[in-house]
Amino acid sequence: MPVNNKTAGYLLLELLLALGCLGLAAVMLYPGSKTLQRQYYRQQLRYTAYLLAADIRQMQQQTLFQPENYMYTLKVSDKDKHSYRIERAHKIWKHVRLDADISLTCEKAIKNLSYNENGNPTAIGGYRLEHRQLPDMYCRLTVQPVTGRVTVYEK
């Protein structure tokens, strides 16, 4: 008795049609992945800005409420734009290394930021964080005079 081979397996046309549908779906998702990637970079930049702001606020709190009254100083190097450090009594208390795509620059007046015993900053100005993949966006942190309040702006 002969075996009917017409019902066994897939036709080449069916396989090509399935591959075409998958390819079309991949093409439609590709622009969405660029948008998602851009959103990820934006979040990465924001997160770094808020971490820096939190470190500055912590410095102010430590200076105000620590009984030993050590001086904390935030230092940003001109050479290495991917890190900053906080020193306590001229010893490194915290060293933060940023992502390789994120750069940190500061105004000359605020290169060494510290607070006095009243919580007032010894320097005023701002910091700027930029992401290599987002040339049209940056985050700016400013330290307000008198109060030392840290604000984060995004452009």
C-alpha positions as CSV (number, residue, x, y, z in Angstrom):
1,M,0.0,0.0,0.0
2,P,1.6,3.3,-1.1
3,V,2.2,6.1,1.6
4,N,0.8,9.5,0.9
5,N,3.8,12.0,1.2
6,K,1.8,15.1,0.5
7,T,0.7,15.5,4.2
8,A,4.2,15.0,5.7
9,G,6.4,18.1,6.4
10,Y,6.2,21.7,5.4
11,L,6.3,23.2,1.9
12,L,9.1,25.5,1.0
13,L,6.6,28.3,0.4
14,E,5.2,28.0,4.0
15,L,8.7,28.2,5.5
16,L,9.5,31.3,3.4
17,L,6.2,32.9,4.4
18,A,7.0,32.3,8.1
19,L,10.5,33.7,7.8
20,G,9.1,36.8,6.0
21,C,6.6,37.4,8.8
22,L,9.4,37.1,11.4
23,G,11.6,39.5,9.4
24,L,8.8,42.0,9.1
25,A,8.2,41.9,12.9
26,A,11.9,42.4,13.5
27,V,12.0,45.5,11.2
28,M,9.0,47.0,13.0
29,L,10.6,46.5,16.4
30,Y,14.0,47.9,15.4
31,P,13.1,51.7,15.7
32,G,11.5,50.9,19.1
33,S,14.7,49.4,20.3
34,K,16.5,52.7,19.5
35,T,13.9,54.6,21.5
36,L,14.3,52.2,24.4
37,Q,18.1,52.5,24.3
38,R,17.9,56.3,24.4
39,Q,15.5,56.1,27.3
40,Y,18.0,53.8,29.1
41,Y,20.8,56.3,28.6
42,R,18.6,59.1,29.9
43,Q,17.8,57.1,33.0
44,Q,21.5,56.3,33.5
45,L,22.4,60.0,33.3
46,R,19.6,61.0,35.7
47,Y,20.5,58.3,38.2
48,T,24.2,59.5,38.2
49,A,23.1,63.1,38.8
50,Y,20.9,62.1,41.7
51,L,23.7,60.0,43.2
52,L,26.0,62.9,43.0
53,A,23.4,65.2,44.6
54,A,22.9,62.7,47.4
55,D,26.6,62.6,48.1
56,I,26.8,66.4,48.3
57,R,23.8,66.4,50.7
58,Q,25.4,63.7,52.8
59,M,28.6,65.8,53.0
60,Q,26.6,68.7,54.3
61,Q,24.8,66.6,56.9
62,Q,28.0,64.9,58.1
63,T,29.7,68.3,58.5
64,L,26.7,69.7,60.4
65,F,26.0,66.8,62.8
66,Q,29.2,64.9,63.3
67,P,30.7,65.6,66.7
68,E,34.3,65.5,65.6
69,N,33.4,68.2,63.1
70,Y,35.7,66.8,60.3
71,M,35.8,68.8,57.1
72,Y,34.4,66.9,54.0
73,T,35.5,68.0,50.6
74,L,34.2,66.9,47.2
75,K,37.0,67.0,44.6
76,V,36.6,66.7,40.8
77,S,39.8,66.2,38.8
78,D,40.4,68.1,35.5
79,K,42.2,65.0,34.1
80,D,39.7,62.3,35.0
81,K,36.2,63.3,34.0
82,H,34.7,59.9,34.9
83,S,35.1,60.1,38.7
84,Y,35.0,62.2,41.8
85,R,36.1,61.7,45.4
86,I,35.1,62.9,48.8
87,E,37.8,63.5,51.3
88,R,37.5,63.6,55.1
89,A,40.4,65.3,56.9
90,H,42.6,65.0,53.7
91,K,42.0,61.2,53.4
92,I,39.8,59.6,50.8
93,W,36.5,58.8,52.4
94,K,34.6,57.8,49.2
95,H,35.7,57.4,45.6
96,V,33.0,57.2,42.9
97,R,33.8,55.9,39.4
98,L,31.2,56.9,36.8
99,D,30.2,54.9,33.8
100,A,32.7,55.3,30.9
101,D,30.0,57.1,28.8
102,I,29.3,59.7,31.4
103,S,31.5,62.7,32.0
104,L,31.6,65.1,34.9
105,T,32.7,68.7,34.5
106,C,32.5,71.5,37.0
107,E,33.0,75.3,37.2
108,K,36.4,76.3,38.5
109,A,35.0,77.9,41.7
110,I,33.4,74.6,42.8
111,K,36.2,72.2,41.9
112,N,36.7,71.7,45.7
113,L,33.3,71.8,47.5
114,S,33.0,71.7,51.3
115,Y,30.7,73.0,53.9
116,N,31.4,74.9,57.1
117,E,30.0,74.1,60.5
118,N,26.8,76.1,59.8
119,G,26.1,74.0,56.6
120,N,27.0,76.8,54.3
121,P,29.0,75.9,51.2
122,T,32.6,77.2,50.8
123,A,32.1,77.5,47.1
124,I,29.1,78.0,44.8
125,G,28.5,76.9,41.3
126,G,27.5,73.9,39.4
127,Y,28.4,70.5,38.0
128,R,27.5,69.2,34.5
129,L,27.0,65.5,33.6
130,E,26.9,64.5,30.0
131,H,26.4,61.1,28.3
132,R,28.4,60.3,25.2
133,Q,25.4,58.7,23.5
134,L,23.1,61.7,24.2
135,P,24.8,64.8,22.7
136,D,21.7,66.9,23.0
137,M,21.0,66.3,26.7
138,Y,22.8,67.0,30.0
139,C,22.1,67.2,33.7
140,R,23.3,70.2,35.8
141,L,23.6,70.3,39.5
142,T,23.9,73.6,41.3
143,V,24.8,74.3,44.9
144,Q,22.9,77.3,46.2
145,P,24.8,80.0,48.2
146,V,24.0,80.4,51.9
147,T,21.8,77.3,52.2
148,G,23.9,74.8,50.3
149,R,20.8,73.3,48.7
150,V,21.5,71.1,45.8
151,T,19.2,71.2,42.7
152,V,19.3,69.0,39.7
153,Y,18.2,70.4,36.3
154,E,17.8,68.4,33.1
155,K,18.1,69.7,29.6
